[in-house]
């Protein structure tokens, strides 16, 4: 059936185009869905099959019809994306980007400076344990191994240091 469809399409049989659309239309639609917005898919599918009909004389019936259709669909999708004007917003309308916690980066910089000053007030062993845990992203076990200190000592230093930091730093407001 497919071989005869290929031959009939290449020879210009009107019914072959309708059969091709019926047989391969969903394939083309699925392929286009990967590239263009949903609202453009149906129109673009019609454009693809109009081009199939217009260029049928270039189709070699011994070749793979779905591959030829998807090649045309790809080219039309690229054309569609090229002519679309990207939506832009003036920079003066856009607010400063928020950080991971939802605050602007300026707020985060002020907080970071405050934390650095508070850490500087801690005794060196407590500061080192906290910095390795939070900035070095090490577990307490990894810190103990790195510093050649018992795990219980690292846990105590971290707990004492965090308690001191909570007394030094102002409370966080939501």
VOROMI-480639 format. One line per field, with one value per atom (N, C-alpha, C, O): atom name; residue number from 0; z negated, y negated, x negated. Coordinates in pm, 1 decimal. Layout:
residues N
domi	[CA ...] $
dodren	[NUM ...] $
w	[Z ...] $
v	[Y ...] $
u	[X ...] $
end
This chain:
residues 174
domi	[N CA C O N CA C O N CA C O N CA C O N CA C O N CA C O N CA C O N CA C O N CA C O N CA C O N CA C O N CA C O N CA C O N CA C O N CA C O N CA C O N CA C O N CA C O N CA C O N CA C O N CA C O N CA C O N CA C O N CA C O N CA C O N CA C O N CA C O N CA C O N CA C O N CA C O N CA C O N CA C O N CA C O N CA C O N CA C O N CA C O N CA C O N CA C O N CA C O N CA C O N CA C O N CA C O N CA C O N CA C O N CA C O N CA C O N CA C O N CA C O N CA C O N CA C O N CA C O N CA C O N CA C O N CA C O N CA C O N CA C O N CA C O N CA C O N CA C O N CA C O N CA C O N CA C O N CA C O N CA C O N CA C O N CA C O N CA C O N CA C O N CA C O N CA C O N CA C O N CA C O N CA C O N CA C O N CA C O N CA C O N CA C O N CA C O N CA C O N CA C O N CA C O N CA C O N CA C O N CA C O N CA C O N CA C O N CA C O N CA C O N CA C O N CA C O N CA C O N CA C O N CA C O N CA C O N CA C O N CA C O N CA C O N CA C O N CA C O N CA C O N CA C O N CA C O N CA C O N CA C O N CA C O N CA C O N CA C O N CA C O N CA C O N CA C O N CA C O N CA C O N CA C O N CA C O N CA C O N CA C O N CA C O N CA C O N CA C O N CA C O N CA C O N CA C O N CA C O N CA C O N CA C O N CA C O N CA C O N CA C O N CA C O N CA C O N CA C O N CA C O N CA C O N CA C O N CA C O N CA C O N CA C O N CA C O N CA C O N CA C O N CA C O N CA C O N CA C O N CA C O N CA C O N CA C O N CA C O N CA C O N CA C O N CA C O N CA C O N CA C O N CA C O N CA C O N CA C O N CA C O N CA C O N CA C O N CA C O N CA C O N CA C O N CA C O N CA C O N CA C O N CA C O N CA C O N CA C O N CA C O N CA C O N CA C O N CA C O N CA C O N CA C O N CA C O] $
dodren	[0 0 0 0 1 1 1 1 2 2 2 2 3 3 3 3 4 4 4 4 5 5 5 5 6 6 6 6 7 7 7 7 8 8 8 8 9 9 9 9 10 10 10 10 11 11 11 11 12 12 12 12 13 13 13 13 14 14 14 14 15 15 15 15 16 16 16 16 17 17 17 17 18 18 18 18 19 19 19 19 20 20 20 20 21 21 21 21 22 22 22 22 23 23 23 23 24 24 24 24 25 25 25 25 26 26 26 26 27 27 27 27 28 28 28 28 29 29 29 29 30 30 30 30 31 31 31 31 32 32 32 32 33 33 33 33 34 34 34 34 35 35 35 35 36 36 36 36 37 37 37 37 38 38 38 38 39 39 39 39 40 40 40 40 41 41 41 41 42 42 42 42 43 43 43 43 44 44 44 44 45 45 45 45 46 46 46 46 47 47 47 47 48 48 48 48 49 49 49 49 50 50 50 50 51 51 51 51 52 52 52 52 53 53 53 53 54 54 54 54 55 55 55 55 56 56 56 56 57 57 57 57 58 58 58 58 59 59 59 59 60 60 60 60 61 61 61 61 62 62 62 62 63 63 63 63 64 64 64 64 65 65 65 65 66 66 66 66 67 67 67 67 68 68 68 68 69 69 69 69 70 70 70 70 71 71 71 71 72 72 72 72 73 73 73 73 74 74 74 74 75 75 75 75 76 76 76 76 77 77 77 77 78 78 78 78 79 79 79 79 80 80 80 80 81 81 81 81 82 82 82 82 83 83 83 83 84 84 84 84 85 85 85 85 86 86 86 86 87 87 87 87 88 88 88 88 89 89 89 89 90 90 90 90 91 91 91 91 92 92 92 92 93 93 93 93 94 94 94 94 95 95 95 95 96 96 96 96 97 97 97 97 98 98 98 98 99 99 99 99 100 100 100 100 101 101 101 101 102 102 102 102 103 103 103 103 104 104 104 104 105 105 105 105 106 106 106 106 107 107 107 107 108 108 108 108 109 109 109 109 110 110 110 110 111 111 111 111 112 112 112 112 113 113 113 113 114 114 114 114 115 115 115 115 116 116 116 116 117 117 117 117 118 118 118 118 119 119 119 119 120 120 120 120 121 121 121 121 122 122 122 122 123 123 123 123 124 124 124 124 125 125 125 125 126 126 126 126 127 127 127 127 128 128 128 128 129 129 129 129 130 130 130 130 131 131 131 131 132 132 132 132 133 133 133 133 134 134 134 134 135 135 135 135 136 136 136 136 137 137 137 137 138 138 138 138 139 139 139 139 140 140 140 140 141 141 141 141 142 142 142 142 143 143 143 143 144 144 144 144 145 145 145 145 146 146 146 146 147 147 147 147 148 148 148 148 149 149 149 149 150 150 150 150 151 151 151 151 152 152 152 152 153 153 153 153 154 154 154 154 155 155 155 155 156 156 156 156 157 157 157 157 158 158 158 158 159 159 159 159 160 160 160 160 161 161 161 161 162 162 162 162 163 163 163 163 164 164 164 164 165 165 165 165 166 166 166 166 167 167 167 167 168 168 168 168 169 169 169 169 170 170 170 170 171 171 171 171 172 172 172 172 173 173 173 173] $
w	[0.0 0.0 0.0 74.8 -86.0 -94.5 35.5 79.7 97.7 224.2 330.4 408.8 332.8 431.9 398.8 489.6 269.7 230.9 277.1 330.6 257.0 302.1 452.2 496.9 528.9 675.2 716.2 800.5 656.2 691.5 657.2 733.0 543.8 505.0 603.3 647.5 636.8 729.6 868.2 940.4 905.3 1036.3 1036.2 1142.1 917.1 912.7 893.7 932.3 836.3 809.7 694.0 583.8 720.1 617.2 492.3 380.3 510.8 397.8 314.2 194.8 375.1 303.2 198.1 89.9 229.8 131.5 10.7 -103.2 34.3 -75.8 -158.5 -281.3 -93.8 -164.9 -243.6 -355.3 -185.4 -251.6 -377.3 -482.5 -365.2 -480.2 -588.6 -706.9 -547.4 -642.5 -711.8 -832.1 -636.5 -688.9 -772.7 -877.3 -727.2 -790.7 -858.8 -911.6 -858.3 -919.3 -1067.4 -1114.4 -1141.2 -1285.3 -1311.8 -1409.2 -1227.0 -1240.5 -1222.9 -1301.2 -1119.7 -1093.3 -1208.7 -1253.8 -1256.4 -1367.3 -1492.1 -1558.3 -1523.6 -1640.0 -1625.9 -1722.3 -1506.3 -1481.5 -1498.4 -1560.4 -1443.8 -1453.5 -1597.4 -1634.6 -1677.7 -1817.7 -1893.5 -1991.2 -1849.6 -1917.0 -1891.0 -1965.1 -1786.9 -1746.6 -1757.9 -1794.2 -1727.5 -1718.6 -1824.6 -1875.2 -1858.9 -1957.0 -1908.3 -1788.2 -2003.1 -1974.1 -1874.1 -1784.8 -1888.6 -1801.9 -1655.4 -1568.0 -1627.7 -1490.6 -1421.5 -1300.8 -1495.5 -1441.2 -1325.3 -1221.3 -1340.8 -1234.9 -1105.8 -997.4 -1117.0 -997.3 -930.9 -808.5 -1011.7 -956.9 -892.1 -791.7 -949.0 -889.2 -750.0 -656.6 -735.8 -604.6 -505.6 -388.5 -553.2 -467.3 -421.7 -305.8 -513.6 -480.1 -369.3 -271.4 -382.9 -282.1 -151.0 -44.7 -158.0 -33.7 39.6 162.2 -35.4 27.8 79.2 182.4 8.2 56.0 193.9 285.0 209.5 337.8 444.6 558.5 405.6 499.9 546.1 660.8 457.4 489.7 515.8 510.5 543.4 560.8 672.7 667.3 773.8 886.4 844.6 913.1 730.7 682.1 591.4 557.0 552.4 462.3 539.7 643.0 488.5 547.7 479.4 360.0 551.2 489.1 427.5 352.3 459.0 398.7 260.4 187.8 224.9 96.8 -10.5 18.5 -131.7 -247.3 -250.9 -270.0 -232.9 -231.4 -366.0 -367.0 -480.0 -607.1 -630.6 -683.1 -593.0 -609.6 -523.6 -567.4 -402.4 -313.5 -372.0 -369.7 -424.2 -486.4 -606.3 -622.2 -690.4 -808.8 -771.8 -842.5 -662.0 -614.1 -574.7 -607.3 -504.2 -467.1 -593.0 -606.1 -686.3 -810.4 -889.2 -944.4 -893.6 -965.0 -902.3 -972.9 -770.7 -702.6 -725.0 -745.8 -721.0 -742.2 -888.0 -915.2 -981.6 -1123.5 -1146.8 -1219.1 -1086.0 -1098.7 -1038.6 -1097.7 -921.3 -859.9 -952.4 -968.9 -1012.1 -1102.1 -1223.1 -1264.7 -1278.0 -1394.4 -1358.2 -1440.0 -1238.2 -1196.1 -1179.7 -1209.8 -1132.4 -1106.7 -1232.4 -1234.6 -1337.3 -1461.5 -1527.0 -1532.6 -1576.2 -1646.8 -1795.3 -1854.7 -1854.6 -1998.0 -2079.1 -2049.2 -2180.9 -2265.9 -2354.0 -2416.4 -2357.8 -2440.0 -2535.4 -2509.1 -2644.3 -2745.3 -2770.5 -2783.6 -2777.6 -2805.9 -2940.8 -3036.8 -2947.6 -3069.2 -3188.4 -3302.2 -3164.2 -3277.8 -3344.0 -3455.4 -3277.2 -3333.1 -3418.8 -3509.3 -3390.0 -3457.9 -3591.2 -3597.7 -3697.4 -3829.0 -3835.0 -3749.0 -3937.3 -3958.4 -3979.2 -4044.0 -3925.5 -3942.7 -4088.9 -4163.5 -4126.9 -4264.6 -4279.4 -4184.3 -4398.3 -4428.3 -4455.6 -4437.1 -4498.6 -4523.6 -4633.3 -4632.1 -4728.1 -4837.8 -4809.4 -4898.2 -4689.3 -4651.5 -4672.8 -4629.1 -4738.2 -4759.1 -4647.8 -4577.8 -4632.1 -4528.5 -4570.0 -4688.2 -4474.3 -4500.7 -4595.2 -4672.2 -4590.6 -4680.0 -4825.4 -4910.7 -4853.1 -4989.8 -5030.0 -5143.0 -4938.9 -4967.5 -4997.0 -5083.4 -4924.4 -4948.2 -5086.2 -5154.0 -5128.7 -5261.9 -5368.6 -5467.0 -5348.0 -5443.9 -5448.9 -5556.6 -5334.7 -5327.9 -5402.7 -5472.3 -5387.8 -5457.4 -5608.3 -5684.4 -5650.9 -5792.6 -5849.4 -5959.8 -5773.4 -5817.7 -5825.7 -5920.7 -5728.5 -5730.2 -5853.3 -5916.7 -5886.2 -6004.7 -6132.1 -6224.7 -6137.4 -6254.9 -6266.8 -6377.0 -6154.9 -6157.6 -6208.9 -6278.3 -6175.5 -6218.6 -6369.9 -6427.2 -6435.1 -6580.8 -6652.9 -6773.3 -6581.9 -6643.5 -6668.0 -6598.6 -6766.1 -6781.8 -6654.9 -6589.7 -6621.6 -6496.8 -6478.1 -6367.7 -6578.6 -6555.9 -6519.3 -6434.4 -6583.0 -6551.2 -6411.0 -6333.1 -6381.6 -6249.2 -6139.7 -6037.5 -6160.3 -6061.3 -6037.4 -5922.6 -6142.5 -6128.6 -6051.3 -5964.3 -6082.7 -6014.6 -5868.5 -5780.3 -5842.4 -5704.2 -5617.9 -5503.2 -5672.7 -5595.1 -5570.6 -5465.8 -5666.4 -5650.5 -5549.4 -5460.1 -5562.7 -5480.5 -5348.8 -5245.2 -5352.5 -5229.4 -5155.6 -5032.6 -5231.6 -5169.9 -5137.4 -5068.7 -5187.6 -5164.4 -5204.3 -5135.0 -5317.0 -5367.9 -5480.1 -5550.8 -5495.7 -5609.0 -5733.0 -5724.0 -5848.9 -5972.4 -5976.8 -6025.5 -5927.5 -5922.2 -5833.0 -5868.7 -5716.7 -5626.1 -5690.0 -5671.6 -5765.0 -5834.1 -5938.8 -5950.4 -6014.8 -6117.7 -6054.9 -6108.2 -5942.2 -5874.5 -5822.5 -5835.8 -5763.7 -5707.3 -5816.0 -5796.5 -5931.0 -6038.0 -6136.6 -6229.7 -6115.4 -6206.3 -6350.1 -6443.8 -6364.0 -6493.4 -6509.6 -6410.0 -6632.2 -6651.4 -6603.7 -6611.8 -6554.3 -6502.5 -6609.3 -6578.0 -6732.7 -6841.1 -6863.6 -6895.0 -6847.5 -6863.8 -6755.4 -6783.8 -6631.5 -6520.6 -6545.5 -6523.0 -6591.3 -6620.4 -6728.9 -6718.6 -6832.1 -6941.2 -6893.1 -6925.3 -6815.6 -6763.6 -6674.7 -6684.3 -6589.0 -6499.3 -6579.0 -6553.2 -6674.4 -6753.9 -6833.0 -6835.4 -6897.0 -6974.2 -6883.4 -6916.7 -6767.8 -6673.8 -6620.7 -6610.4 -6587.0 -6536.9 -6645.6 -6617.5 -6769.6 -6880.1 -6896.4 -6915.0 -6889.8 -6901.4 -6786.0 -6805.3 -6664.5 -6548.1 -6566.2 -6529.8 -6621.9 -6640.8 -6739.8 -6732.9 -6831.0 -6925.7 -6863.7 -6899.0 -6771.2 -6707.8 -6597.9 -6588.7 -6513.3 -6397.4 -6438.7 -6529.1 -6370.8 -6400.8 -6352.8 -6260.8 -6412.3 -6368.6 -6223.6 -6178.5 -6152.5 -6012.4 -6009.1 -6077.4 -5929.2 -5913.7 -5779.7 -5681.2 -5777.0 -5653.9 -5559.4 -5451.4] $
v	[119.8 0.0 -125.1 -219.4 -125.9 -242.8 -266.8 -381.0 -159.7 -175.9 -234.1 -319.8 -187.6 -242.1 -386.1 -467.3 -419.7 -558.8 -646.1 -754.8 -599.9 -675.8 -703.0 -815.3 -599.9 -612.6 -705.0 -792.9 -684.5 -767.0 -913.1 -1001.8 -938.9 -1077.2 -1139.9 -1253.1 -1067.7 -1119.5 -1144.6 -1233.3 -1066.1 -1083.0 -1190.8 -1226.2 -1244.5 -1354.7 -1312.0 -1385.7 -1197.1 -1150.3 -1232.0 -1232.6 -1302.3 -1386.0 -1305.5 -1352.8 -1185.8 -1102.1 -1060.1 -1033.5 -1054.1 -1013.8 -1118.9 -1084.4 -1246.9 -1351.1 -1337.9 -1347.8 -1315.6 -1298.2 -1175.7 -1179.5 -1068.5 -947.5 -971.2 -921.9 -1045.6 -1078.8 -1161.7 -1138.8 -1257.6 -1340.4 -1254.6 -1268.1 -1167.6 -1080.9 -985.2 -961.4 -931.7 -833.4 -896.7 -843.4 -1009.5 -1066.3 -1200.7 -1260.2 -1249.1 -1379.6 -1385.6 -1485.4 -1280.7 -1281.9 -1277.4 -1335.9 -1209.4 -1206.7 -1347.4 -1392.0 -1415.6 -1551.4 -1643.8 -1725.0 -1631.4 -1715.1 -1690.3 -1785.5 -1565.7 -1533.2 -1590.3 -1640.5 -1582.3 -1635.1 -1787.0 -1841.8 -1854.3 -2000.0 -2046.4 -2153.4 -1967.9 -2002.7 -2024.1 -2099.0 -1959.6 -1973.7 -2108.3 -2148.3 -2178.7 -2299.3 -2428.0 -2532.3 -2421.5 -2545.3 -2546.5 -2441.0 -2664.9 -2673.8 -2601.5 -2587.4 -2557.0 -2478.2 -2549.7 -2485.9 -2680.0 -2752.3 -2757.3 -2789.8 -2726.0 -2730.7 -2594.5 -2587.1 -2488.2 -2353.0 -2322.2 -2274.1 -2348.7 -2312.5 -2389.2 -2330.8 -2518.9 -2598.2 -2548.2 -2537.0 -2519.0 -2473.2 -2336.0 -2307.3 -2251.8 -2119.9 -2137.4 -2066.1 -2230.0 -2256.6 -2306.6 -2268.5 -2391.2 -2442.2 -2327.8 -2322.6 -2236.4 -2121.8 -2039.7 -2005.9 -2006.7 -1921.7 -1996.6 -1934.9 -2128.2 -2206.1 -2198.6 -2187.3 -2204.9 -2193.5 -2051.9 -2033.8 -1952.8 -1814.3 -1804.5 -1745.0 -1862.1 -1855.8 -1936.0 -1891.7 -2054.3 -2140.6 -2079.0 -2098.1 -2004.7 -1948.8 -1798.5 -1731.9 -1744.8 -1599.8 -1544.4 -1428.9 -1625.6 -1579.2 -1554.3 -1482.4 -1614.6 -1594.2 -1472.0 -1431.1 -1413.3 -1298.8 -1172.3 -1143.2 -1097.0 -969.7 -860.3 -836.6 -793.1 -694.0 -574.1 -497.3 -558.2 -447.1 -485.9 -401.0 -612.4 -661.6 -654.1 -620.2 -685.1 -679.0 -803.5 -914.4 -786.2 -898.7 -971.6 -1094.4 -902.0 -975.9 -1060.0 -1170.9 -1009.7 -1087.0 -1213.0 -1319.3 -1201.6 -1317.7 -1419.2 -1539.3 -1371.9 -1460.6 -1534.3 -1654.7 -1461.4 -1524.3 -1622.9 -1721.2 -1597.0 -1693.9 -1824.5 -1932.4 -1814.5 -1935.2 -2002.7 -2124.8 -1923.5 -1978.7 -2052.2 -2159.6 -1993.9 -2057.7 -2192.7 -2292.2 -2195.5 -2321.1 -2428.1 -2544.7 -2390.1 -2487.5 -2534.2 -2650.3 -2444.0 -2483.2 -2583.8 -2681.8 -2559.7 -2653.4 -2788.5 -2892.8 -2787.2 -2912.3 -2986.7 -3108.3 -2912.6 -2972.1 -3036.3 -3146.4 -2967.5 -3021.4 -3143.4 -3233.7 -3146.0 -3259.9 -3386.9 -3496.3 -3373.0 -3493.1 -3545.6 -3659.6 -3463.2 -3508.6 -3613.2 -3598.6 -3717.8 -3822.1 -3788.0 -3775.8 -3772.9 -3740.4 -3855.8 -3972.6 -3822.0 -3925.2 -3982.1 -3908.3 -4112.9 -4178.4 -4274.3 -4322.4 -4300.1 -4391.2 -4492.7 -4454.7 -4621.4 -4720.9 -4693.7 -4654.9 -4713.8 -4683.6 -4767.5 -4721.1 -4891.4 -4974.8 -4925.6 -4967.3 -4838.0 -4782.6 -4659.4 -4626.3 -4592.7 -4468.5 -4498.9 -4581.6 -4432.3 -4449.6 -4372.1 -4288.8 -4400.9 -4324.4 -4178.3 -4148.6 -4086.7 -3945.1 -3904.1 -3950.2 -3817.4 -3768.0 -3654.6 -3581.6 -3641.0 -3531.5 -3404.5 -3401.2 -3301.5 -3172.1 -3179.5 -3103.1 -3271.1 -3281.0 -3383.6 -3411.8 -3440.1 -3532.3 -3678.3 -3766.4 -3705.7 -3844.6 -3887.9 -3804.5 -4018.7 -4066.6 -4039.0 -4019.0 -4037.8 -4008.2 -4111.1 -4077.0 -4235.8 -4338.5 -4302.9 -4320.3 -4252.6 -4209.6 -4094.2 -4089.3 -4002.5 -3887.1 -3928.2 -3869.5 -4030.7 -4078.0 -4139.3 -4118.7 -4214.4 -4275.7 -4167.2 -4174.3 -4065.2 -3954.8 -3879.7 -3842.8 -3857.4 -3783.6 -3858.4 -3797.4 -3990.1 -4070.3 -4061.9 -4052.6 -4065.2 -4055.8 -3920.3 -3913.1 -3813.3 -3679.5 -3669.9 -3612.1 -3725.1 -3720.7 -3792.6 -3745.4 -3908.8 -3981.1 -3902.7 -3902.2 -3836.4 -3756.1 -3635.1 -3600.2 -3571.2 -3457.0 -3498.4 -3421.2 -3618.9 -3667.1 -3681.8 -3680.1 -3696.0 -3709.5 -3574.6 -3571.3 -3465.0 -3331.9 -3289.3 -3334.8 -3202.4 -3142.8 -3063.4 -3007.6 -3059.2 -2997.2 -2854.6 -2823.1 -2764.6 -2626.8 -2620.8 -2541.0 -2704.5 -2705.3 -2762.2 -2709.0 -2871.1 -2933.9 -2835.0 -2823.6 -2764.7 -2669.9 -2557.6 -2519.8 -2504.0 -2395.2 -2442.6 -2371.5 -2561.6 -2614.4 -2647.2 -2616.1 -2708.9 -2743.4 -2619.1 -2616.9 -2514.8 -2391.6 -2324.0 -2263.2 -2334.9 -2273.3 -2349.7 -2289.2 -2481.4 -2558.7 -2607.8 -2606.2 -2650.2 -2699.4 -2588.2 -2585.5 -2496.5 -2384.4 -2267.9 -2173.7 -2275.0 -2171.1 -2032.6 -1933.9 -2026.9 -1899.9 -1851.7 -1932.3 -1721.4 -1665.5 -1678.7 -1703.7 -1661.3 -1669.5 -1560.4 -1584.2 -1443.6 -1334.0 -1373.1 -1347.3 -1435.5 -1477.5 -1587.1 -1590.5 -1676.4 -1782.1 -1720.1 -1758.1 -1624.3 -1557.8 -1490.4 -1499.4 -1423.1 -1356.7 -1457.7 -1438.2 -1564.7 -1665.8 -1732.4 -1757.5 -1761.3 -1831.3 -1736.2 -1780.2 -1605.5 -1503.9 -1529.3 -1530.8 -1549.0 -1576.9 -1478.0 -1441.7 -1432.6 -1341.1 -1402.0 -1523.1 -1316.2 -1360.2 -1435.1 -1536.0 -1389.4 -1455.7 -1597.6 -1686.6 -1618.9 -1752.5 -1846.5 -1961.5 -1798.0 -1880.0 -1913.1 -2026.4 -1815.9 -1840.7 -1946.3 -2034.3 -1937.8 -2035.6 -2174.7 -2273.5 -2182.3 -2312.8 -2375.8 -2495.4 -2294.5 -2345.8 -2394.7 -2503.7 -2316.5 -2355.7 -2483.2 -2574.0 -2491.0 -2611.5 -2733.6 -2842.4 -2713.6 -2825.1 -2875.3 -2996.2 -2784.5 -2825.8 -2896.8 -2992.6 -2849.9 -2915.4 -3057.9 -3150.9 -3075.8 -3210.4 -3300.0 -3417.8 -3241.8 -3320.5 -3367.8 -3480.4 -3282.2 -3322.3 -3437.2 -3515.6 -3447.2 -3560.7 -3687.9 -3798.7 -3670.8 -3785.9 -3846.1 -3968.2 -3759.2 -3806.1 -3847.3 -3788.0 -3950.7 -3990.9 -3883.0 -3808.2 -3872.9 -3773.2 -3797.6 -3911.9 -3690.3 -3698.5 -3730.3 -3665.9 -3830.2 -3864.8 -3813.9 -3817.1 -3767.0 -3707.7 -3811.3 -3778.0] $
u	[-83.0 0.0 -86.7 -60.7 -192.2 -278.6 -352.4 -364.9 -401.9 -473.5 -381.4 -422.2 -257.3 -164.1 -129.7 -111.8 -120.0 -94.3 -209.5 -187.4 -331.9 -449.0 -442.7 -465.9 -411.4 -406.1 -291.6 -309.1 -175.0 -58.9 -82.9 -43.7 -146.8 -176.4 -275.2 -255.7 -379.3 -479.9 -420.4 -465.9 -318.4 -254.7 -147.5 -95.7 -112.9 -16.6 127.2 217.9 151.3 287.0 346.2 291.4 460.5 523.6 560.3 541.2 612.1 652.8 531.4 544.9 415.2 293.8 256.8 209.3 278.5 247.9 340.1 294.6 468.8 563.4 526.8 534.7 487.2 447.5 318.0 302.4 227.7 101.9 130.2 70.4 221.7 258.3 323.1 291.8 412.3 481.4 383.4 393.8 290.2 195.6 85.0 47.9 32.6 -86.5 -63.0 -156.9 60.3 89.6 56.3 1.6 88.2 59.8 -91.5 -138.7 -166.4 -311.6 -368.7 -452.6 -322.3 -370.3 -330.9 -411.7 -207.0 -160.3 -246.9 -288.0 -274.1 -357.8 -497.9 -555.6 -551.6 -685.2 -686.8 -778.0 -586.9 -581.8 -563.5 -611.7 -495.1 -469.5 -600.0 -603.5 -706.1 -835.1 -900.8 -990.5 -857.6 -928.1 -847.1 -901.3 -719.6 -641.3 -531.9 -493.6 -481.2 -373.5 -247.6 -224.6 -168.1 -47.2 44.5 100.4 59.8 152.4 107.9 188.3 -17.2 -68.4 -70.9 -94.0 -47.9 -68.5 25.0 -20.1 153.5 248.3 220.2 221.3 195.2 164.6 36.2 28.6 -62.2 -190.1 -175.6 -240.8 -91.0 -66.2 -4.5 -41.3 87.4 147.3 42.2 42.9 -47.0 -154.8 -244.9 -286.1 -274.9 -360.9 -296.5 -363.0 -167.4 -104.1 -78.6 -72.1 -64.2 -55.9 -189.8 -193.6 -298.1 -429.9 -455.2 -519.7 -405.0 -416.7 -352.9 -410.5 -235.2 -166.0 -241.0 -255.4 -288.1 -357.3 -489.3 -529.6 -557.3 -689.3 -684.1 -787.5 -567.2 -552.8 -639.5 -681.8 -666.1 -748.1 -893.7 -966.5 -936.6 -1073.4 -1085.4 -1196.3 -971.8 -974.5 -1008.5 -948.2 -1106.3 -1145.0 -1062.4 -1081.0 -971.9 -883.5 -956.0 -896.0 -1083.7 -1157.8 -1212.3 -1264.2 -1200.4 -1251.3 -1142.8 -1028.0 -1179.2 -1090.7 -1001.6 -1051.5 -871.8 -777.9 -772.7 -781.4 -759.0 -756.2 -881.3 -871.9 -996.2 -1119.3 -1116.1 -1160.0 -1064.8 -1053.8 -956.5 -983.3 -844.3 -745.5 -804.8 -784.4 -878.3 -936.6 -1047.2 -1069.2 -1116.2 -1215.1 -1149.4 -1199.0 -1037.4 -962.3 -909.0 -917.6 -853.6 -799.4 -908.3 -884.3 -1026.4 -1137.2 -1171.9 -1188.6 -1182.6 -1216.8 -1111.2 -1144.8 -984.0 -876.4 -872.5 -841.9 -903.3 -908.2 -1020.6 -1002.7 -1135.1 -1247.2 -1208.8 -1236.6 -1145.0 -1099.5 -1003.7 -1013.5 -911.6 -812.7 -881.4 -845.3 -978.7 -1049.5 -1133.9 -1151.3 -1185.2 -1266.6 -1184.1 -1231.8 -1061.1 -980.5 -912.0 -865.6 -905.4 -843.2 -931.0 -1053.1 -868.8 -939.9 -937.8 -830.7 -1053.4 -1053.8 -996.1 -1020.8 -919.6 -862.6 -972.7 -1048.9 -979.5 -1080.1 -1010.7 -900.5 -1076.6 -1026.5 -1136.9 -1253.3 -1102.7 -1206.5 -1273.7 -1207.2 -1404.2 -1479.1 -1434.8 -1441.9 -1388.9 -1349.0 -1220.3 -1188.7 -1146.0 -1023.1 -1052.3 -975.6 -1162.6 -1196.4 -1263.5 -1354.4 -1218.9 -1280.1 -1411.2 -1440.0 -1489.1 -1611.6 -1575.1 -1474.7 -1654.6 -1622.5 -1631.5 -1717.9 -1541.3 -1540.0 -1639.9 -1667.6 -1692.9 -1784.1 -1705.9 -1584.3 -1773.6 -1710.6 -1605.2 -1508.7 -1623.3 -1527.0 -1417.3 -1336.9 -1411.3 -1305.1 -1340.6 -1266.6 -1451.3 -1491.5 -1585.7 -1643.3 -1600.8 -1691.7 -1835.3 -1863.5 -1924.9 -2065.3 -2127.5 -2217.3 -2081.5 -2134.1 -2108.8 -2195.8 -1988.6 -1957.3 -2047.6 -2096.2 -2069.7 -2154.5 -2297.3 -2362.4 -2347.6 -2483.9 -2496.8 -2597.5 -2396.1 -2398.8 -2396.8 -2470.4 -2310.6 -2303.6 -2436.2 -2482.9 -2495.7 -2621.9 -2732.2 -2813.4 -2734.5 -2834.0 -2813.0 -2909.3 -2688.5 -2655.7 -2699.0 -2753.0 -2675.0 -2713.7 -2866.1 -2919.0 -2936.5 -3084.1 -3139.9 -3234.2 -3079.2 -3125.6 -3096.5 -3177.7 -2981.2 -2946.0 -3037.7 -3080.0 -3068.8 -3161.1 -3298.6 -3364.8 -3341.3 -3472.8 -3479.6 -3588.6 -3365.6 -3362.3 -3373.1 -3398.2 -3354.7 -3360.1 -3503.6 -3594.5 -3525.2 -3658.7 -3693.6 -3605.3 -3820.5 -3866.7 -3816.8 -3772.4 -3820.5 -3774.1 -3624.2 -3584.6 -3541.9 -3398.3 -3374.3 -3295.3 -3444.1 -3431.2 -3473.5 -3405.9 -3583.3 -3634.0 -3533.6 -3510.5 -3474.0 -3376.1 -3253.7 -3203.3 -3206.1 -3086.9 -3117.2 -3037.1 -3230.5 -3265.8 -3281.9 -3237.1 -3345.9 -3361.3 -3226.1 -3204.9 -3136.1 -3004.4 -2919.3 -2860.1 -2912.9 -2820.2 -2881.5 -2815.1 -3004.8 -3066.2 -3139.6 -3142.3 -3199.1 -3270.1 -3178.5 -3218.1 -3054.4 -2952.9 -3002.7 -2978.1 -3073.0 -3121.6 -3030.2 -2969.7 -3020.6 -2946.7 -3034.0 -3154.2 -2971.3 -3049.4 -3155.9 -3266.4 -3124.6 -3222.5 -3340.8 -3455.8 -3313.9 -3421.5 -3507.5 -3629.2 -3442.7 -3518.0 -3610.6 -3727.1 -3557.1 -3637.5 -3759.4 -3870.0 -3739.2 -3851.2 -3953.1 -4073.9 -3903.3 -3993.6 -4077.4 -4196.3 -4015.0 -4086.1 -4154.2 -4221.6 -4136.1 -4190.8 -4145.4 -4225.3 -4014.5 -3952.4 -3838.2 -3775.7 -3807.9 -3695.8 -3563.1 -3542.5 -3474.7 -3344.8 -3265.5 -3202.3 -3266.7 -3193.6 -3241.9 -3162.8 -3371.3 -3427.4 -3374.6 -3341.2 -3367.1 -3315.4 -3168.9 -3126.2 -3092.2 -2950.6 -2935.2 -2849.8 -3016.9 -3010.0 -3050.5 -2984.6 -3159.4 -3204.2 -3096.2 -3068.5 -3036.4 -2932.6 -2812.6 -2761.6 -2767.4 -2650.2 -2678.8 -2595.8 -2794.2 -2828.4 -2840.5 -2793.3 -2904.7 -2920.9 -2787.4 -2766.4 -2697.8 -2566.0 -2486.0 -2413.9 -2498.6 -2428.9 -2481.4 -2402.8 -2612.7 -2672.1 -2627.3 -2597.0 -2623.5 -2579.5 -2435.3 -2401.4 -2351.7 -2212.1 -2199.4 -2104.7 -2294.2 -2293.8 -2350.9 -2310.6 -2445.1 -2510.4 -2423.7 -2410.5 -2363.7 -2287.7 -2146.7 -2087.7 -2092.6 -1954.6 -1857.2 -1890.5 -1737.9 -1640.6 -1598.8 -1591.5 -1571.9 -1529.1 -1381.1 -1301.4 -1344.3 -1202.6 -1156.3 -1230.1 -1033.6 -979.0 -929.1 -880.2] $
end
